[in-house]
Amino acid sequence: MSIYYLVAGDTIQHTMPDWSIPVFALFGLINLGLAIAVWNWKRIGVYGFWVSAIIVMGINLSIGLSLVQSLPGLVGPLILTLLVRPKWNDFT
């Protein structure tokens, strides 16, 4: 997703503030690192996805999206949490 924001930034910029495109790209890169952490059985990856999703939801609300449009961003961390829950004790 980061690459999309960086490459297609001009296309989507008319609907978003200038500062939001690099911020969303940065969060895409952060999420890549968090995915690697989850892959390596690190709890910080799961916690990080929640923090990232909540921050991005706040950004979405601040740029004018409604709560209904922003809430689906929490579905990914929720699914991740449900999937890793049976193996949570194996995470470090």
N, C-alpha and C positions, 0 to 999 in steps of 0.2 A: 504494500500500500504506500510505503514511503516513496518509492520510485514514481508511482502514479501522481502523488502530490507534487513532486519535483518536476516531472515532465509535463503534466497536464495542468499545471498551476494556472496558466493564463486562461485556460478554458473554463475552469471553475471559479476563478477569482472574482467574477462579476457578482457572485452570490455570497462571497465571504470576504471578511476584512483581510487586508494585505498580510498582517502578522500571523493569521491563522494557518496559512499553508505551510510555512516552515515548522510551525509548532506541531501540526498534525504529522508531518514527515518525521520529525524528531521522535514523536511517540510511536510511530511505526517501527523505527529502529530500536527504541527501548523495548518494544514488545518482542522483537526478534531476539534480543538478549534474554528476555524473560522466558521465551519459549525454549531457548537453549538450556536455561536453568532448570525448567521443568523436565526436559529431556534427560538431564543429569540428576534427577530425583532430588531437587533442591526446593524446599518449602518457600524460599524467598521468591521463586518464580511465580507460584500461585498467589502469594500475597501481593506481589508486584503487579500482576494482571488486574487484581481488584483495585489497587490504588490508581493504576493507569486508567482503567475504565471510568472510575469515579471522577478523576481530573478531567478526562476528555468529555465526560457528560457535562461537567461544569462549564467547560469551554463551549460546548454546543449550545448550552442554555444562554451563555453570555453573548453569542453571536446571533441569537434570535430564534433558534429552534425551540419548539415546544417540548414540554416534558414527555409527551407521547412519542415524539420523534427521537428524543434522546435516550429514553429507557432501553430500547433494544440493544444498546451498546453494552448493557450488563449481562446479556444472554451468554456471551462467550465465556466470561469468567465463571458464571453459574454452571454451565455445562462442564467446564474444566474441573471445577470443584467437585461436582458429582462424579466425574470419571475417576479422579484420583483419590476420592474418599476411601475406597476399600484398601488402598495401599498407602494411606497417609503415614502409618507408622514406619514404613520403609523410606520415607523422605527424610533428608537430614536438614 
